[in-house]
Amino acid sequence: MNRRRYSFWALAGLFFLCLLGLWLLPAALRISARNALQELQAPIWSGSDALCRVLASGSLRAQPKEWLERQLVELSRSLEWERLQERISATESALNNKNSFAEENFLGDFCLLYVRVLRRDSKAWWRELLLSAGTKDSVQEGSALVCGDHLAGKVLAVFPRHSVGLLVTDPRFRAIVHAFGDGRPLVYEGVAQSGFGPPIGRVSCVPRELRTSPQKPLQIVTSSLSGSYPDGLAVGVVSELRPSGDGIFQEGTVHLCPQLSGIRELAMLLQRARLPLAERAAQAPSRAHPTTP
């Protein structure tokens, strides 16, 4: 009995020593261990994504030809309607604001890379994404992520086979933005989301003379002062402003793109100046405004 009692206390002491060692382990070693675990799991995520695409393709092949033709016609009509709406919106913006950026110059120093979302953890639904592109695709840390024509986040970490994206709803996300038609810099930051409702953020350092209303909301766009994003990329809208704690500026809630709740594909904006020379020469200058992937 004494031997069993001693063995129990020895195991308990060893267990607590292990916990103490993990707590005292330097943060760099813990981050390295987490990154190594992600690298081991990356082929599994890529394989499951490829399997899902193969199964989806097989289910489409099993459909009747008439059904596929009807779906193709409806998809073509919806795409043409979206393109027409984009042209109308771009024309109206150019006419209403002399400082608006022309569509052909929107991606002057950037090129697009479309990626798929490999995994989205339910515990971090509004915080991080695992994306299907890494260093082999010349992905750059800090690159902007675009969903439709809205800013969705930025690249947080890059690995050989995948990368981690930080969403605009994450409290760690901060960026310099400005109001459409007003060049003064504002500060955007993500906020903790409540459940699976509409995504929101927060904008601060808003000058007191700026006004907004639900009928005429204030459009928040990215600023080139951030260094990683093109100027004029939509972030969200603000329908109400309130005095901030310092009493000098205003702040408000930014209503973000609703597509953030169900992202399947994204576009990365890679800076051409940071691409390898061979890839920079192979990249044709893109003049198209980014659309929904």
C-alpha positions as CSV (number, residue, x, y, z in Angstrom):
1,M,0.0,0.0,0.0
2,N,2.8,2.4,0.8
3,R,4.5,1.7,-2.5
4,R,1.3,2.4,-4.4
5,R,0.8,5.6,-2.4
6,Y,4.3,6.8,-3.2
7,S,3.9,5.9,-6.9
8,F,0.7,8.0,-7.0
9,W,2.4,11.0,-5.5
10,A,5.4,10.6,-7.8
11,L,3.2,10.6,-10.9
12,A,1.2,13.6,-9.7
13,G,4.5,15.5,-9.0
14,L,5.8,14.6,-12.5
15,F,2.5,15.8,-14.0
16,F,2.7,19.1,-12.2
17,L,6.4,19.5,-13.2
18,C,5.4,19.0,-16.8
19,L,2.7,21.6,-16.6
20,L,5.2,24.0,-14.9
21,G,7.7,23.4,-17.7
22,L,5.1,24.1,-20.4
23,W,4.2,27.3,-18.6
24,L,7.8,28.4,-18.3
25,L,8.6,27.4,-21.9
26,P,9.6,30.5,-23.9
27,A,6.9,31.8,-26.2
28,A,9.2,31.4,-29.3
29,L,9.4,27.7,-28.7
30,R,5.7,27.3,-28.3
31,I,5.1,29.3,-31.5
32,S,7.6,27.1,-33.3
33,A,5.9,23.9,-32.0
34,R,2.5,25.2,-33.2
35,N,3.9,26.1,-36.6
36,A,5.4,22.7,-36.9
37,L,2.1,21.1,-36.1
38,Q,0.4,23.2,-38.7
39,E,2.9,22.1,-41.3
40,L,2.2,18.5,-40.5
41,Q,-1.5,19.0,-40.8
42,A,-1.4,21.1,-44.0
43,P,-1.3,18.1,-46.4
44,I,-4.4,16.7,-44.7
45,W,-6.3,20.0,-45.2
46,S,-5.2,20.3,-48.8
47,G,-6.2,16.7,-49.5
48,S,-9.6,17.1,-48.0
49,D,-10.2,20.3,-50.0
50,A,-9.1,18.5,-53.2
51,L,-11.4,15.6,-52.4
52,C,-14.4,17.9,-51.8
53,R,-13.8,19.6,-55.2
54,V,-13.6,16.2,-56.9
55,L,-16.9,15.0,-55.3
56,A,-18.6,18.3,-56.3
57,S,-17.4,17.8,-59.9
58,G,-18.7,14.3,-59.9
59,S,-22.1,15.4,-58.6
60,L,-22.3,17.9,-61.4
61,R,-21.4,15.3,-64.0
62,A,-24.3,13.2,-62.8
63,Q,-26.8,15.9,-63.5
64,P,-28.9,15.9,-66.7
65,K,-27.5,18.0,-69.6
66,E,-30.7,20.2,-69.7
67,W,-30.3,21.1,-66.0
68,L,-26.6,22.0,-66.5
69,E,-27.5,24.2,-69.5
70,R,-30.2,26.1,-67.5
71,Q,-27.7,26.7,-64.7
72,L,-25.1,27.9,-67.1
73,V,-27.6,30.4,-68.6
74,E,-28.6,31.7,-65.2
75,L,-25.0,32.0,-64.1
76,S,-24.1,34.0,-67.2
77,R,-27.0,36.4,-66.7
78,S,-26.1,37.0,-63.1
79,L,-22.5,37.6,-64.0
80,E,-23.4,40.1,-66.7
81,W,-25.8,41.9,-64.3
82,E,-23.0,42.2,-61.6
83,R,-20.6,43.5,-64.2
84,L,-23.1,46.1,-65.4
85,Q,-23.8,47.2,-61.8
86,E,-20.1,47.6,-61.2
87,R,-19.7,49.8,-64.3
88,I,-22.6,51.9,-63.2
89,S,-21.2,52.3,-59.7
90,A,-17.7,53.1,-61.0
91,T,-19.2,55.7,-63.3
92,E,-21.3,57.3,-60.6
93,S,-18.4,57.5,-58.2
94,A,-16.1,59.1,-60.8
95,L,-18.8,61.7,-61.6
96,N,-19.6,62.5,-58.0
97,N,-16.1,62.7,-56.7
98,K,-13.2,64.2,-58.7
99,N,-10.7,62.6,-56.3
100,S,-12.0,59.1,-57.0
101,F,-9.5,56.6,-58.4
102,A,-10.0,55.4,-61.9
103,E,-10.8,51.7,-62.2
104,E,-7.9,51.0,-64.5
105,N,-5.4,52.4,-62.0
106,F,-6.9,50.6,-59.0
107,L,-4.4,47.7,-59.1
108,G,-1.4,49.6,-60.5
109,D,1.2,48.3,-58.1
110,F,-0.6,45.1,-57.1
111,C,-1.5,41.8,-58.7
112,L,-4.2,39.3,-57.8
113,L,-3.8,35.8,-56.5
114,Y,-7.0,33.8,-55.9
115,V,-6.9,31.3,-53.0
116,R,-9.3,28.9,-51.4
117,V,-10.2,28.7,-47.7
118,L,-8.9,25.3,-46.5
119,R,-10.2,25.5,-42.9
120,R,-12.1,27.8,-40.6
121,D,-12.2,27.0,-36.9
122,S,-15.6,27.5,-35.3
123,K,-13.9,28.9,-32.1
124,A,-12.0,31.5,-34.2
125,W,-14.7,32.0,-36.9
126,W,-14.3,35.8,-37.0
127,R,-10.6,35.8,-36.4
128,E,-8.4,33.6,-38.7
129,L,-8.5,31.6,-41.9
130,L,-6.3,28.9,-43.3
131,L,-5.6,29.6,-47.0
132,S,-4.4,27.4,-49.8
133,A,-1.3,29.4,-50.9
134,G,2.1,29.8,-49.3
135,T,5.7,30.8,-50.0
136,K,5.7,28.6,-53.2
137,D,3.1,31.0,-54.5
138,S,5.1,34.1,-53.5
139,V,2.6,35.0,-50.8
140,Q,3.8,38.0,-48.8
141,E,3.1,38.6,-45.1
142,G,0.8,41.6,-44.6
143,S,-0.8,41.3,-48.1
144,A,-4.4,42.4,-48.3
145,L,-7.2,39.8,-48.6
146,V,-10.2,40.9,-50.7
147,C,-13.7,39.5,-50.7
148,G,-15.7,40.8,-53.6
149,D,-14.7,44.5,-53.7
150,H,-14.3,44.8,-49.9
151,L,-11.2,44.4,-47.6
152,A,-11.5,41.0,-45.8
153,G,-8.2,41.0,-43.9
154,K,-4.5,40.5,-44.3
155,V,-2.0,37.7,-44.3
156,L,-0.8,37.0,-40.8
157,A,1.7,34.2,-41.3
158,V,3.1,32.4,-44.4
159,F,4.2,28.7,-44.6
160,P,5.5,26.6,-47.5
161,R,2.1,25.1,-48.4
162,H,-0.5,27.4,-46.8
163,S,-0.9,30.8,-45.0
164,V,-2.9,32.2,-42.2
165,G,-5.2,35.1,-42.8
166,L,-6.3,37.6,-40.2
167,L,-9.9,38.9,-40.7
168,V,-10.9,42.5,-40.3
169,T,-13.2,41.4,-37.5
170,D,-10.3,40.3,-35.3
171,P,-9.5,42.7,-32.5
172,R,-5.8,42.4,-33.5
173,F,-6.5,43.9,-36.9
174,R,-5.7,47.7,-37.2
175,A,-5.4,49.8,-40.4
176,I,-5.2,53.4,-41.5
177,V,-8.3,54.2,-43.5
178,H,-10.2,57.3,-44.6
179,A,-13.7,58.4,-45.6
180,F,-14.5,58.3,-49.3
181,G,-13.9,61.7,-50.7
182,D,-12.0,62.9,-47.6
183,G,-8.3,62.2,-47.4
184,R,-7.8,62.7,-43.7
185,P,-6.5,59.5,-42.0
186,L,-8.8,57.5,-39.7
187,V,-8.1,54.4,-37.6
188,Y,-10.0,51.2,-38.1
189,E,-9.8,48.2,-35.7
190,G,-11.7,45.0,-35.4
191,V,-13.9,44.2,-32.5
192,A,-15.0,41.0,-30.8
193,Q,-18.1,39.6,-32.6
194,S,-21.2,38.4,-30.8
195,G,-22.3,35.1,-32.3
196,F,-22.8,34.8,-36.1
197,G,-24.6,38.1,-36.6
198,P,-23.6,40.7,-39.2
199,P,-19.8,41.5,-39.0
200,I,-18.8,44.9,-37.5
201,G,-15.7,46.9,-36.8
202,R,-14.9,50.2,-35.2
203,V,-13.5,53.5,-36.7
204,S,-12.0,56.2,-34.5
205,C,-10.2,59.6,-34.9
206,V,-13.0,60.8,-37.0
207,P,-13.1,64.7,-37.3
208,R,-16.1,66.3,-35.7
209,E,-17.2,68.0,-39.0
210,L,-17.8,64.7,-40.7
211,R,-21.5,63.8,-40.7
212,T,-23.4,60.6,-41.5
213,S,-26.9,59.2,-41.4
214,P,-28.7,55.9,-42.1
215,Q,-30.0,57.4,-45.4
216,K,-26.5,58.6,-46.4
217,P,-23.9,56.5,-44.7
218,L,-20.2,57.3,-44.6
219,Q,-18.2,55.0,-46.8
220,I,-14.9,53.9,-45.2
221,V,-12.1,52.9,-47.6
222,T,-8.4,51.9,-47.3
223,S,-5.6,54.3,-47.4
224,S,-2.2,54.0,-49.1
225,L,-0.6,55.2,-45.9
226,S,-0.9,51.6,-44.6
227,G,1.6,50.5,-47.2
228,S,0.0,47.1,-47.8
229,Y,-3.3,48.1,-49.5
230,P,-4.3,50.1,-52.5
231,D,-6.0,53.4,-51.8
232,G,-9.8,53.3,-52.2
233,L,-10.6,49.6,-51.4
234,A,-14.0,49.5,-49.6
235,V,-14.0,48.5,-45.9
236,G,-17.5,49.2,-44.8
237,V,-20.1,51.9,-44.0
238,V,-20.8,53.9,-40.9
239,S,-24.4,55.1,-40.4
240,E,-23.9,56.7,-37.0
241,L,-21.1,58.6,-35.2
242,R,-20.7,59.4,-31.5
243,P,-18.2,61.5,-29.5
244,S,-15.1,59.5,-28.5
245,G,-13.8,59.3,-25.0
246,D,-11.3,62.2,-25.5
247,G,-14.0,64.6,-26.6
248,I,-12.0,65.8,-29.6
249,F,-12.8,63.2,-32.2
250,Q,-15.7,60.9,-33.1
251,E,-16.0,57.2,-33.4
252,G,-18.5,54.8,-34.9
253,T,-19.4,51.2,-35.8
254,V,-18.4,50.0,-39.2
255,H,-20.8,47.6,-40.9
256,L,-18.6,45.2,-42.9
257,C,-19.2,43.1,-45.9
258,P,-21.8,40.4,-45.1
259,Q,-20.0,37.8,-47.2
260,L,-17.4,37.5,-44.4
261,S,-19.6,35.0,-42.7
262,G,-19.4,32.4,-45.5
263,I,-16.1,32.9,-47.3
264,R,-15.0,30.1,-49.6
265,E,-12.5,31.9,-51.8
266,L,-10.5,35.1,-51.5
267,A,-8.2,37.2,-53.6
268,M,-4.8,38.3,-52.3
269,L,-3.3,41.6,-53.4
270,L,0.5,41.0,-53.9
271,Q,2.8,43.9,-54.3
272,R,4.7,43.7,-57.6
273,A,7.8,45.3,-56.2
274,R,8.2,42.5,-53.7
275,L,7.7,39.6,-56.2
276,P,10.7,37.7,-57.6
277,L,12.0,39.2,-60.9
278,A,10.9,36.2,-62.9
279,E,7.4,36.3,-61.6
280,R,7.2,40.1,-61.9
281,A,8.1,39.8,-65.6
282,A,5.5,37.0,-66.1
283,Q,2.8,39.0,-64.4
284,A,0.8,41.0,-67.0
285,P,-0.4,44.3,-65.6
286,S,-3.9,43.7,-64.4
287,R,-6.4,46.5,-65.1
288,A,-9.6,44.8,-63.9
289,H,-11.3,45.8,-60.7
290,P,-11.3,42.8,-58.3
291,T,-14.7,41.0,-58.4
292,T,-16.1,38.2,-56.4
293,P,-13.9,35.1,-56.9
